[in-house]
Amino acid sequence: MALKTFSRRVLFKLLNHGVAASDKPIRAQNAAATVVARSSVRDYYNNGNPRFPMPGGAAHVRVVDLRSDTVTKPGPAMRQAMAEAEVGDDVMGEDPTVNELQKIAADMFGMEGALFVPTGTMSNLIAVMVHCRERGDEMIVGDLSHIHVYEQGGSAQLAGVHSTTVTTLPDGTFDLEQLELKIRHGYPDSHYPRSRLICVENTHNIQGGRVLPMTFLQEVRALADKYGLSVHMDGARVMNAAVAQGVPPSTILQNTHTVSVCLSKGLGAPLGTMLAGPQDFISQAVRCRKALGGGMRQAGIVAAAGKLSLLDMVRRLEEDHCNAKTFAQALLDCDPALFAVDMAAVETNIVRFSLQESSLSPSEFCARMGRVCEGEEAALGQGTQVLMYPHFGNSVRAVWHLGISPEDTQLAIQKMQFVASQFLKENHRAQ
């Protein structure tokens, strides 16, 4: 035991000595390199594999991380709330901070109850499991929805629920006539699954953070009521939608039966999603959460962060929307005209744009943005690594969040302009 204690102390001193011996430029380089190295491990949508080389000796490197709003980190106030949280056993329903968070969420969303769940993927899966309780039940989803594309087919894999798709339109909606045609009317004919659930996504991720129109949600709900179906909203970013439309989230959610709302994206919590709906739905959801391994014990430590997210972080989402629009406009104003972006589609914190030069692919553009280029420090006064991902449909996606300031946005614009001009010079020399 004494030997183990001694070994730990020696290791601790060595590690501390190594950190203390590092100078600031090296720390800055290593921090940037760490972010860059991790970002090259996987492309968010598997459209190529962008690589972001290390700064190559640059002493002044600034990293602007636009890969996702999931990269946000809790600030001092949130960390303090987590450290001081009153806790209990949440599986037994005895964690006061979790209970308070669930009450706040239910009231905010205009629902009877809410449940704190570790992740958005689990939350959506729980909703499907509760709405579609019999194996062979069917849900109707958009073909470009997060549930259908990016959640590993969990509804079929784990819940035994079949999916049928409708075509996702550019604004994140789908054609209501096509939706109605997808509803099965043959039950209990043994040849067919039974339609149970319609899923919508607001804001719509793949389509660039589009806000679903209120009229669309009303029409979907009317169609669901007509045929006895339920409506679930993947509302991972529904608070962005509420801010963009200038309405409380309950106004949007009055057209759905249940909703999943992420706390760890623009709202800045380290983890967690709120699943909300009628009380009998929540009672069943508790059972499903436990079966999926989502029952947490002293979860108040992270629920405290969720409370701050809902109470203090919603209004500031407008800053992200403003910064995103600033960047999108700069893309349009860029000379040479290298980028195409629909400004009307930039409604929240996501900018999706394409490149008009076929010789510059989204993967190559992201790689150039993510490394410090030759001559960049001399031209811009410092090196900047702007991290973003190639996106669906041969485009690029950039996402704003609380870690990105207006100054960071201007740095991203300068880097984009520098990359565009360097590319043009290279093409000119090659001709």
N, C-alpha and C positions, 0 to 999 in steps of 0.2 A: 504493500500500500504506500509506504514511504517513497519507494522508488518511482511509483506511478505519479505521485504528487510532485516529486522533484522533476521528473521528465516534463510534466505539464508546465511547471514554472519556467524551466529552461526554454521550452518551445515558445511560451508566451513572451519571454524577454527577447528572444531572437526575432519573433514576428514584429514586436513593437520597435525593436532597433531598426529593422528593415524599413518600416514605415517612416520612422523619424528621420532616417538617413536620406530619404528621397527628397529631392528638391521640387519646387513647385512646377517648373516646366515639364519635368518627367511625369509628375502626377497628372498634369493636364493631358499630356500625350497618352498616357496609359488609360486614363478614363475614356478619352475619345476612342482609342483603339479597342477598348472593351466593348463599347456600344456598337462600334462598327463590326467587330468580329461576330458578335451575336447576331447582328442583323443579316449577316451573310449566310447564316445557318439555314434559314428557310425563307422563301419568298411567300408572302402572305397568301397569294392566290396561285402559287406554283406556275406563274407565267415567266419562265426563265429563272435564272439564279444570279441576281446581281451581286457583285462583289465590291466591297468598299476597302481599298488598300489603306494601310496605316499612313499617318500623316507624312512620314518620310523626313523627320527631323524638324518639322515646323514647330517653333516654340510657342506660337500663339494660335491655337486652334479652337474655334467655337463650334459646338455641335448643336444643330437645330433638328430635333427629332420629330418628323412629321409622319412617321410610319403609322401611328394609330393613337387614339386618345386613351388606349389602355396602358400607355407608358407613364401616365401621371404618377406622382409620388406624394404621399401625405406630407403636409407642411407641419410646422411647429405646433399650431393650435390643435390640429387633428391628432398628432402624436401624443400631445398632453392629455387630450380627452381619452384616448385609448389607454394610456398609462393609469389614469385615475378612474376608469370605468368600474362601476359596481357590477359584480357578476354573480351568476348562480349556474345551475345545471339547466341548460336550455331544453335538452331532451325531456326533462321532467317539467318543462314550462316554468322554471323558477329563476330564469335570468332576467332581472328587472330592466336592464338596458335593452336587451333584445325585445322584450315585451313592449317597451316604450317606442322603440323604432317601428315595430309592427303596427302599433296604434297610429303613429304619425303617418306612416305610409298609407294605411287604409283610409284615414281621413283625407289626406291629400289627393288620393286617387278616386275618392267617392265610392269606395268599395266597403263591404261589410267586414272583411278581414284581410290580413296580409301575413305572409310567411317569409322569414329570412332564410335565404338559400345561398350556398357557397358560390355558385356560378350561374351565368345566364343560360348556358347549354343545359344544365340540370333543371333549371327553372322551366324552360320550354318543354323539356321531356316530361317533367312532372305534370304540366298542364295537359299535354297530350294523353298521358296515362289516366288522368282523372276524367277527362272528357270522353275518352274512347276506352271504356272499361272492358269490352269484350274483344278477344283476339279476332282479327279479321275486320274490325271496324276501320273506317277510312276517314282521312282528313284531306282537305283540299288546300293546297298551298301554291304560291307563286313559284314558277320554275327558277327564278333567280333569288328566292328568299334564303335567308341565312339558315333557317331550319332545314331547308331542303338541300342546300349546297354544302354547308360548312359544319354540320353537326353530326357527321359520320353516319347518317341514316339511323340515328338512335331510336327513332319512333318505330322502325321495323326491327332493328337489331335487338332492342331491349324490351319494347312494349308490344310487339306483335301487331302494330298498326300500319295499315297500308296507306300510301300517299298517292294522290293523283294531282296533277299540276295544271295550272292555268298560266297563260303567257303573261309575264310581267312586262308592263308598258314602261316607257322611259321615265314617267313620273312616279313609278313605284306602285301604281294601281293595276287593276286588270279589268278586262272587258266583262261586264256583268252578265251579258247574254251567254258568253262562254262559261262563266262561273255557274250559271243556272243549268247549263247543259251537262256539267260535270256532276251534278247532284244525282245520286242513284235513287231510282224510284221502284226498284224491283224487290226490296226486302219484304217478306222473308224468303224470297226465291233463293235457293241454295247456290246459285251460280255467281252471285254478286256479293261484294262487301257492302256494308251499311254505312252510308254517309252520316258523319257525326259532328264534324268540326270544320270551320273555315279559319285559316290563319292569315293574318295580315302583318306587315312589318312597317313600323313608323318610328323614326325616319328609316328610309330604305337605304341599306348599306351599299349594295352593289351599284345602285343607280345614283350614287353620289350624295347621300344624305337628303334625299327628297322627302318633303313633308306631305303626307297623305291628306288630300282635301277633305274637309268635314262632310261635304255632300256625299263623297264616295263612301265614307264610313257609315253614314246613315243608310245609304242604299244597300250596302252589304248586310247591315244588321236587319233591315226590313226583309231581305231575301232569306236570311237565316231564320228569322222568326216565322216566315211563311212555311218553311219546310221542317221546322223543329230542330234546327242545327244550332250549335254554339259558335261564338266568335272569340278567338283568342288573339291578342295582339302581342307579337314580339316587339315590345317597346323598349328595347335596350337603350335607345336614344330618344324616347318619347318626351323627355324634358326639353331636349333641343327643339322638338316640334312645338311644344307648348310655348316656349320663348319666342320662336319664329312667328307663331300665329297670334301671340299676345293674349293667350287665354290660359286659365288654370288647367292642369292636366286632367282634372275631373270632367271638364267640358269635352275633351277628346274621348275620354274613356267611357262616357255614358253610352257610347255606341258599341261597346264590347262587353262580353261576360267576364273575361279575365284578362290580366296583363302581366307581363314580366318586364321589370324595370331595372336596368343595370346601375349600380352605384359606383363601379370602378372604372368608368370611362370618363366622360367630361366632368362628372361630379367628384372625381378625385379620390374616392375611397380605395384602399388597397385591395379589397375584394368584396364580393357580395352582390346579390340581386334580390329584389323584392318581388314576390309572386302574390298577386292580389285578386280577390274575387268574392263570391258569396261565401257565407260561413260554412255551409255544408261542403263546398268545394275545398276550402282551406283544411277542413278536418280530414278529408281524404288525401289532400296534398301532404299533410304531416306524415301519414303512413308511407306514402311513396318516397318522400325525402329520406326517411329512415331506411327503406329498402335499398335505395341507391347509394347509401353511405354518406348522406348529407346531414345526418344528425350531429350537431356540434354541442359540446358541453359548455364550458365557460366562454361562450361566444360573444359576450358583452364587450370584450376587448375590441373586437372588430365591428360590432354593432354600433359602438360609440362613434366610430368614423362614419358609418352610414347615417347616423343622426345629423352630423354636421353637413354631410353631403346634401341631404334633403332640405335642411333648414337654412344653410348659409351659402351653398355653392350653385344654386339654380340660376339666380339673377345674372351671375357673371358669365354664363354661357353666351350671352349676347356679344361679349368681347371676342370670343372665339369666332362667332359668325362674321363679325366685322373684319377681323384679321384675315379670314378665309376669302372674303370678297375683295379685300385689298390685293391679295396675292393673285386672285383670278383676274382682276383687272390688269395687273402688271403683265400677266401672260398675254393678254390680248394686245397690250400696248408695246410688247417687245419688238424691237427692230434689230435683226430681221424677224419677219413674221413666221415664227417656227411652231407656234402652238395654236391649238383650236380648243376653245372652251365655251360652253353655253352659259352666259352669265345668269340667265333666268333660272337655270338649274342649280345655281349655287345659293341654296336657301338656308343652310346651317353651317356646320363646321367642317364639311368635307368638300374638297375640290377635286373633281375628276376631269382630266384633260388629255388630249391626244397630241401627237407630234405630226406635223405636216410634211416632214422630210423623211422619206422612206428609208434612207440610209442611216438614220438615227433611230434605233429601236427604243422602246420604253426601258428595257433592261440596261442598255448602254447609257441612256440619259441618266437613269438613277445611279449607275456606277460613277459617272462623271460628277454628279451632284454630291456623291458621298465621299469623294476623295479631294484632298488638297492638290490642285493642279499646278503645273509649272507656271510661274509668273503670277500666280494668284495673289500672293502676299504683297508683291510690289504694286499690283494694280488696285487691290482692295484694302490694303493696309493690314490684313490678317488673313489667315486661312480659315475657311468655313466648310464644315461637312454638313450637308443637308440630307437627311435620311428620309427616303420615301420608297414606296413599293410600286413595281409594275402592277397593273390592275386588270380587272376583267375586261375583255374585249379590246385588247391591244392599246390600253390607255395607261395613265399614271394616276395614282391616288395620293393626295396629301391631306392630312387631318390635323386640325388645330385643337388645342387643349390648354389647360391652365398652366402648363409648363412653357408655353410659347407666348412671348410678349410682342407688342408692336415692334420693338427693336429687333427681336428675332425674325419677325416677318420681313422687315426691311433687309436683313442680312440674307434671308432666303431669296428675296427678289434680286439683290445684287449678284448672288451666286448664280442664279438662273440666267441673268443677263450676260454674265461672264462666260458661262458654259455655252450659251447660244452664239456669242461672238467668236469664241475660240473654235467652235465647230464650223462656223462659216469661213473662218480663215483657213482651216485645214482643207475644207472642200475647194476653196479657191486655189490653194497651192497645188492640189491634186489634179486640177483641170489643165 
